[in-house]
């Protein structure tokens, strides 16, 4: 689709991404959060599970559906993924620029 996110949306996405990065900190912690949120234990987060992750980290700062959709799109744009609307930890870690804790 050609509806590119507005400048304002891009700023918001970057702001949320940096908050998530700060709060999560490492790939190890991301995997821990992932394990808790991956309710069907399939190793990937659905859009709903991803939205819960964002909500849990941002606490009261509510993010509207449109912004959540844009965040989801931005995170998933990083890597190839299956047809399923899901994202795995390495992809999310890459989007957040998390350092490997190795």
Secondary structure, DSSP 8 states (H G I E B T S, - for coil): ------HHHHHHHHHHHHHHHHHH-BHHHHHHHHHHH-TT-SSEEEHHHHHHHHHHHHTTS---HHHHHHHHHHHHTTS---SSSEEEHHHHHHHTT-B---
